[in-house]
Amino acid sequence: MPKYKYKAKDSSGKLSKGVLEAADELALYQALRTDGKYLVSSKDLEEGKLKSKRKMKASVLADFCRQLGTLLKAGVSLVRSLNIIANEIGVRSTDKETYQNLLNSIRQGIPLSEAMDEQGRTFPVLLVSMMRSAEANGNLDQTSLRMAEHYEKENRLNGKVRNAMIYPIVLSVLLVGVIIFILSYLVPQFQDIFDTMESLPLPTVILLGLSGGIRKYWPFILLILAAVIFGIRLILRIPKVRWKKDQLKLRLPVIGKLLRKIYTARFARTLCSLYSSGIPIIQAMQIGSSTVGNRYIEEQFGQAVDSIRRGESLSVSLMEIDGFQKKLSSAIQVGEETGSLDEMLDSIAESLEFEAERALERLVTLLEPVLIILMAVIIGFVVVAVILPIYESYSTIDQGY
């Protein structure tokens, strides 16, 4: 069992530190809550041993769950199902190694959920918890198929986010390339002409300064850029900075609204899967919080869980979380009143995913002309800076005659 180094606060706000053994962060949280403490931060002391265990992509998880559920439903044993999946043509070597590890553990009598948990970060907490619940209820095939659908939808939404950003990224790279080409190659072609002139317009002076600076100091510029990028990455690893960054992301115009929809849809989809499998709502909330992908929102779940323990409804508890769409609480309230909470969660997740897709399309539609206009402005500035001194010199010659 891994050991966690943790920081926690009690009800009076007093901070305490220590080391505790726990199956995962959820178990650590529950153990501390039993002692009347709130988990602030934690670090797996054995994390270094698990660095080689990479996270599986949603598409791979969906394929794994789909095959496993289909084989189990057809009456194939778990051992043989995993053997078939591991030896399928086209499986990556790293994934095949993971499946073989699962197979070896199961042959030793270890449950599938525990074997998956032993793989470190490879399988998400959500999937491990769902498999653990399925083993207790005896519906491993149905749960596997449900999780296949869950990860297929997650992969589809993530794929649309990636695809929507391809064109803006290509335009941005092209813009940077054009700027570098103009300053490092095109402008120097006019240097001899500009040197013969007594005075130059301000745009030309600025352009020549930028061009000369890049050509003369480009190694230092690259080093500075690399140092800045490395420094920003280090700073963003600081928990308080990550928390503030995630909070600010929700406040951004247009993008913030889109992220709220994505986070809400992701949580609703996860909570629906957990609740439908019979996992208690408090445990489902704790697991679901880790899948949101925003530290600012995740840290608000402690108060929401405590609110449920005090007897508040799920809808009221989630209403207080800043970062979720308010329609989530409204839909859950309807589900609580009608006794169809799982259906309402699935419905609101579908609705928010659809809205997120439309918002992505609008964002890309907005970014395209902005980047094109920016490129036109930069090229126009260069043209003016080059043509203006030449035009002024001809004007001077005409006046001399």
C-alpha positions as CSV (number, residue, x, y, z in Angstrom):
1,M,0.0,0.0,0.0
2,P,1.5,3.4,-1.0
3,K,2.5,6.0,1.6
4,Y,1.3,9.6,1.3
5,K,3.0,12.7,2.7
6,Y,0.1,15.0,3.4
7,K,-0.9,18.4,4.7
8,A,-4.3,18.8,6.4
9,K,-6.3,21.3,8.4
10,D,-8.7,20.7,11.3
11,S,-12.0,22.5,11.9
12,S,-10.2,25.4,13.6
13,G,-7.9,25.8,10.6
14,K,-4.7,24.5,12.2
15,L,-2.3,23.0,9.7
16,S,-0.8,19.5,10.4
17,K,1.6,17.4,8.4
18,G,2.3,13.7,8.4
19,V,2.8,10.4,6.5
20,L,-0.1,7.9,6.1
21,E,-0.6,4.7,4.3
22,A,-3.7,4.6,2.0
23,A,-4.8,2.7,-1.1
24,D,-5.3,6.0,-3.0
25,E,-5.9,9.7,-2.4
26,L,-9.6,9.0,-1.9
27,A,-8.8,6.6,0.9
28,L,-6.4,9.1,2.4
29,Y,-9.1,11.8,2.3
30,Q,-11.6,9.5,4.1
31,A,-9.0,8.5,6.7
32,L,-8.3,12.1,7.5
33,R,-12.0,13.1,7.6
34,T,-12.5,10.3,10.2
35,D,-10.0,12.2,12.4
36,G,-11.8,15.5,11.7
37,K,-9.2,16.8,9.2
38,Y,-9.5,18.2,5.7
39,L,-6.9,17.2,3.1
40,V,-5.0,20.2,1.7
41,S,-2.4,18.5,-0.4
42,S,-0.7,15.1,-0.7
43,K,2.3,13.5,-2.4
44,D,2.7,9.8,-3.2
45,L,6.1,8.9,-1.8
46,E,6.3,5.9,-4.2
47,E,5.4,8.0,-7.2
48,G,8.9,7.7,-8.5
49,K,8.4,4.0,-8.8
50,L,5.3,4.5,-10.9
51,K,6.6,7.1,-13.4
52,S,7.1,4.4,-16.0
53,K,3.4,3.7,-15.8
54,R,1.9,6.2,-18.2
55,K,-1.8,7.1,-18.3
56,M,-3.8,5.3,-20.9
57,K,-5.6,7.5,-23.5
58,A,-9.3,7.6,-23.5
59,S,-9.4,5.9,-26.9
60,V,-7.4,3.0,-25.6
61,L,-9.5,2.7,-22.5
62,A,-12.6,2.7,-24.5
63,D,-11.3,-0.1,-26.8
64,F,-10.1,-2.1,-23.8
65,C,-13.5,-1.8,-22.0
66,R,-15.4,-2.6,-25.1
67,Q,-13.5,-5.7,-25.9
68,L,-13.6,-6.9,-22.3
69,G,-17.3,-6.3,-21.9
70,T,-18.1,-8.0,-25.2
71,L,-16.0,-11.1,-24.4
72,L,-17.4,-11.4,-20.9
73,K,-20.9,-11.1,-22.1
74,A,-20.3,-13.9,-24.6
75,G,-19.3,-16.2,-21.7
76,V,-15.6,-16.0,-22.2
77,S,-13.6,-16.2,-18.9
78,L,-11.8,-13.2,-17.6
79,V,-8.4,-14.8,-17.9
80,R,-9.0,-15.8,-21.5
81,S,-10.6,-12.4,-22.3
82,L,-7.5,-10.6,-21.2
83,N,-5.3,-13.1,-23.0
84,I,-7.2,-12.4,-26.2
85,I,-7.0,-8.6,-25.7
86,A,-3.2,-8.8,-24.9
87,N,-2.4,-10.8,-28.0
88,E,-4.5,-8.8,-30.5
89,I,-2.7,-7.6,-33.6
90,G,-1.9,-3.9,-33.5
91,V,-1.7,-3.5,-29.7
92,R,1.2,-1.3,-28.7
93,S,4.0,-2.9,-26.7
94,T,3.4,-0.8,-23.6
95,D,-0.3,-1.6,-23.6
96,K,0.4,-5.3,-24.2
97,E,2.8,-5.3,-21.2
98,T,0.0,-3.7,-19.1
99,Y,-2.5,-6.4,-20.1
100,Q,0.0,-9.1,-19.4
101,N,0.6,-7.7,-15.9
102,L,-3.2,-7.8,-15.3
103,L,-3.3,-11.3,-16.6
104,N,-0.5,-12.5,-14.3
105,S,-2.1,-10.8,-11.3
106,I,-5.5,-12.4,-12.0
107,R,-3.9,-15.8,-12.4
108,Q,-2.5,-15.4,-8.8
109,G,-6.1,-14.8,-7.5
110,I,-6.0,-11.0,-7.4
111,P,-9.3,-9.3,-8.4
112,L,-9.3,-7.3,-11.6
113,S,-9.8,-3.9,-9.8
114,E,-6.9,-4.5,-7.5
115,A,-4.7,-5.6,-10.4
116,M,-5.6,-2.5,-12.3
117,D,-4.8,-0.4,-9.2
118,E,-1.4,-2.0,-9.0
119,Q,-0.5,-0.5,-12.4
120,G,0.0,2.9,-10.9
121,R,-1.3,5.8,-13.0
122,T,-2.2,3.6,-16.1
123,F,-5.9,3.2,-15.2
124,P,-7.8,6.1,-13.9
125,V,-9.4,6.0,-10.4
126,L,-12.8,6.2,-12.0
127,L,-12.4,2.9,-13.9
128,V,-10.8,1.1,-11.0
129,S,-13.7,2.1,-8.7
130,M,-16.3,1.1,-11.3
131,M,-14.6,-2.3,-11.7
132,R,-14.4,-2.8,-7.9
133,S,-18.2,-2.1,-7.7
134,A,-18.9,-4.4,-10.6
135,E,-17.0,-7.2,-9.0
136,A,-19.1,-6.8,-5.9
137,N,-22.4,-6.7,-7.9
138,G,-21.4,-9.4,-10.4
139,N,-22.0,-7.3,-13.5
140,L,-18.5,-6.9,-14.8
141,D,-19.6,-7.2,-18.4
142,Q,-22.3,-4.5,-18.2
143,T,-20.0,-2.2,-16.4
144,S,-17.2,-2.7,-18.9
145,L,-19.6,-1.8,-21.8
146,R,-20.9,1.2,-19.9
147,M,-17.3,2.4,-19.3
148,A,-16.5,1.9,-23.0
149,E,-19.3,4.2,-23.9
150,H,-18.1,6.7,-21.2
151,Y,-14.6,6.8,-22.6
152,E,-15.8,6.9,-26.2
153,K,-17.8,10.0,-25.4
154,E,-14.9,11.6,-23.5
155,N,-12.5,10.8,-26.4
156,R,-15.0,12.3,-28.9
157,L,-15.2,15.6,-27.0
158,N,-11.4,15.7,-26.4
159,G,-10.9,15.0,-30.1
160,K,-13.2,17.8,-31.1
161,V,-11.3,20.2,-28.8
162,R,-8.0,19.1,-30.4
163,N,-9.3,19.3,-34.0
164,A,-10.9,22.7,-33.4
165,M,-7.5,24.1,-32.4
166,I,-5.5,22.7,-35.3
167,Y,-6.3,25.5,-37.7
168,P,-5.6,28.4,-35.2
169,I,-2.4,26.7,-34.2
170,V,-1.3,26.3,-37.9
171,L,-2.1,30.0,-38.5
172,S,-0.2,31.0,-35.4
173,V,2.9,29.0,-36.5
174,L,2.6,30.4,-40.0
175,L,2.4,33.9,-38.5
176,V,5.6,33.4,-36.5
177,G,7.3,31.9,-39.5
178,V,6.4,34.9,-41.7
179,I,7.7,37.4,-39.0
180,I,11.0,35.5,-38.7
181,F,11.4,35.4,-42.5
182,I,10.6,39.0,-43.0
183,L,13.0,40.2,-40.2
184,S,15.8,37.8,-40.8
185,Y,15.9,37.7,-44.7
186,L,13.6,40.2,-46.4
187,V,14.4,43.4,-44.5
188,P,18.2,43.0,-44.9
189,Q,17.8,43.1,-48.7
190,F,16.9,46.8,-48.4
191,Q,19.6,47.6,-45.9
192,D,22.0,49.1,-48.5
193,I,19.2,51.4,-49.8
194,F,18.3,52.6,-46.3
195,D,22.0,53.3,-45.4
196,T,22.2,55.9,-48.2
197,M,19.3,57.9,-46.8
198,E,19.9,60.7,-44.3
199,S,16.8,60.1,-42.2
200,L,14.3,57.3,-42.0
201,P,10.6,57.3,-40.9
202,L,9.8,55.8,-37.4
203,P,8.2,52.6,-38.8
204,T,11.4,51.9,-40.8
205,V,13.6,52.6,-37.8
206,I,11.6,50.1,-35.7
207,L,11.6,47.5,-38.4
208,L,15.4,47.8,-38.9
209,G,16.0,47.6,-35.1
210,L,14.0,44.4,-34.8
211,S,15.7,42.9,-37.8
212,G,19.1,43.8,-36.6
213,G,18.4,42.6,-33.1
214,I,17.2,39.2,-34.2
215,R,20.1,38.6,-36.6
216,K,22.7,39.7,-34.1
217,Y,21.3,38.3,-30.8
218,W,19.2,35.3,-32.0
219,P,21.2,32.7,-29.8
220,F,20.5,34.8,-26.7
221,I,16.9,35.3,-27.7
222,L,16.4,31.5,-28.1
223,L,18.1,31.0,-24.7
224,I,15.9,33.6,-23.0
225,L,12.7,32.0,-24.6
226,A,13.8,28.6,-23.4
227,A,14.5,29.9,-19.9
228,V,11.1,31.7,-19.8
229,I,9.2,28.6,-20.9
230,F,11.1,26.4,-18.4
231,G,10.5,28.9,-15.7
232,I,6.8,29.2,-16.4
233,R,6.5,25.4,-16.3
234,L,8.3,25.2,-13.0
235,I,6.1,28.0,-11.5
236,L,2.9,26.3,-12.7
237,R,3.9,23.2,-10.7
238,I,3.5,25.1,-7.5
239,P,0.0,24.1,-6.0
240,K,-1.1,27.7,-5.2
241,V,-0.1,28.9,-8.7
242,R,-1.9,26.0,-10.4
243,W,-5.0,26.8,-8.2
244,K,-4.9,30.5,-9.2
245,K,-4.3,29.6,-12.9
246,D,-7.3,27.2,-12.9
247,Q,-9.4,29.9,-11.2
248,L,-8.4,32.6,-13.8
249,K,-9.2,30.2,-16.7
250,L,-12.8,30.2,-15.6
251,R,-12.9,34.0,-15.7
252,L,-11.6,34.4,-19.2
253,P,-14.1,35.9,-21.7
254,V,-15.5,33.3,-24.2
255,I,-13.0,30.6,-23.2
256,G,-14.0,30.6,-19.6
257,K,-17.7,29.9,-20.5
258,L,-16.6,27.1,-22.8
259,L,-14.4,25.5,-20.1
260,R,-17.3,25.6,-17.6
261,K,-19.4,23.6,-20.0
262,I,-16.7,21.1,-20.6
263,Y,-15.9,20.7,-16.8
264,T,-19.6,20.4,-16.0
265,A,-20.3,17.8,-18.7
266,R,-17.3,15.8,-17.7
267,F,-18.3,15.7,-14.1
268,A,-22.0,14.9,-14.9
269,R,-20.9,12.0,-17.2
270,T,-18.6,10.6,-14.5
271,L,-21.2,11.0,-11.7
272,C,-23.8,9.3,-13.9
273,S,-21.6,6.3,-14.5
274,L,-20.7,5.9,-10.8
275,Y,-24.2,6.4,-9.5
276,S,-25.7,4.0,-12.1
277,S,-23.3,1.4,-10.9
278,G,-24.6,1.6,-7.3
279,I,-21.6,3.5,-5.8
280,P,-22.8,5.7,-2.8
281,I,-23.2,9.3,-3.7
282,I,-20.5,10.6,-1.4
283,Q,-17.9,8.2,-2.8
284,A,-19.1,9.0,-6.3
285,M,-18.6,12.7,-5.6
286,Q,-15.1,12.1,-4.3
287,I,-14.1,10.1,-7.3
288,G,-15.9,12.4,-9.7
289,S,-14.1,15.4,-8.4
290,S,-10.7,14.0,-9.5
291,T,-11.9,13.8,-13.1
292,V,-12.9,17.4,-13.5
293,G,-9.4,18.6,-14.5
294,N,-9.5,21.9,-12.7
295,R,-7.8,22.2,-9.3
296,Y,-9.9,25.3,-8.3
297,I,-13.1,23.3,-8.7
298,E,-11.8,20.1,-7.2
299,E,-10.9,21.8,-3.9
300,Q,-14.4,22.9,-3.4
301,F,-15.7,19.4,-3.3
302,G,-14.7,18.9,0.3
303,Q,-17.3,21.4,1.4
304,A,-19.9,19.9,-0.9
305,V,-19.3,16.4,0.5
306,D,-19.6,17.7,4.1
307,S,-22.8,19.4,3.1
308,I,-24.3,16.1,1.9
309,R,-23.2,14.4,5.1
310,R,-25.1,17.1,7.0
311,G,-28.3,16.1,5.2
312,E,-28.3,18.6,2.3
313,S,-29.4,17.4,-1.1
314,L,-26.9,16.8,-3.9
315,S,-28.4,19.7,-6.0
316,V,-28.0,22.2,-3.1
317,S,-24.4,21.0,-2.4
318,L,-23.3,21.4,-6.0
319,M,-25.0,24.8,-6.3
320,E,-22.2,26.2,-4.1
321,I,-19.4,25.0,-6.4
322,D,-18.0,27.9,-8.4
323,G,-17.1,26.7,-11.9
324,F,-20.0,24.5,-12.8
325,Q,-23.0,25.5,-14.9
326,K,-26.0,26.2,-12.8
327,K,-28.2,24.1,-15.0
328,L,-26.4,21.0,-13.5
329,S,-27.9,21.7,-10.1
330,S,-31.3,22.4,-11.6
331,A,-31.3,19.1,-13.6
332,I,-30.2,17.1,-10.5
333,Q,-32.9,18.7,-8.4
334,V,-35.5,17.5,-11.0
335,G,-33.9,14.0,-10.9
336,E,-34.0,13.9,-7.1
337,E,-37.7,14.9,-7.1
338,T,-38.7,12.4,-9.8
339,G,-36.4,9.6,-8.7
340,S,-34.5,9.5,-12.0
341,L,-31.2,11.0,-11.1
342,D,-29.1,8.8,-13.4
343,E,-31.2,9.7,-16.4
344,M,-31.1,13.4,-15.7
345,L,-27.3,13.3,-15.2
346,D,-26.9,11.5,-18.6
347,S,-29.3,14.0,-20.2
348,I,-27.5,17.1,-18.8
349,A,-24.1,15.6,-19.8
350,E,-25.3,15.1,-23.4
351,S,-26.8,18.6,-23.5
352,L,-23.6,20.3,-22.1
353,E,-21.4,18.3,-24.5
354,F,-23.5,19.5,-27.4
355,E,-23.3,23.1,-26.2
356,A,-19.5,22.7,-25.7
357,E,-19.1,21.5,-29.3
358,R,-21.1,24.5,-30.6
359,A,-19.1,26.9,-28.4
360,L,-15.9,25.4,-29.8
361,E,-17.1,26.0,-33.3
362,R,-17.9,29.6,-32.5
363,L,-14.5,30.1,-30.8
364,V,-12.7,28.8,-33.9
365,T,-14.8,31.0,-36.1
366,L,-13.8,34.0,-34.0
367,L,-10.1,33.1,-33.9
368,E,-9.6,32.6,-37.6
369,P,-10.4,36.2,-38.8
370,V,-8.5,37.6,-35.7
371,L,-5.3,35.7,-36.7
372,I,-5.7,36.6,-40.4
373,I,-6.2,40.3,-39.5
374,L,-3.2,40.2,-37.2
375,M,-1.1,38.7,-40.0
376,A,-2.4,41.3,-42.5
377,V,-1.5,44.1,-40.0
378,I,2.1,42.8,-39.5
379,I,2.7,42.4,-43.3
380,G,1.1,45.8,-43.9
381,F,3.4,47.4,-41.3
382,V,6.4,45.9,-43.1
383,V,5.3,47.1,-46.5
384,V,4.7,50.6,-45.2
385,A,8.1,50.6,-43.4
386,V,9.9,49.6,-46.6
387,I,8.0,51.7,-49.1
388,L,7.7,54.9,-47.1
389,P,11.4,55.9,-47.1
390,I,11.7,55.1,-50.8
391,Y,8.6,57.2,-51.5
392,E,10.0,60.0,-49.4
393,S,13.3,59.9,-51.2
394,Y,11.6,60.1,-54.6
395,S,9.5,63.1,-53.4
396,T,12.7,64.9,-52.3
397,I,14.3,64.3,-55.7
398,D,11.2,65.6,-57.5
399,Q,11.3,68.8,-55.3
400,G,15.0,69.3,-56.1
401,Y,14.2,69.5,-59.7
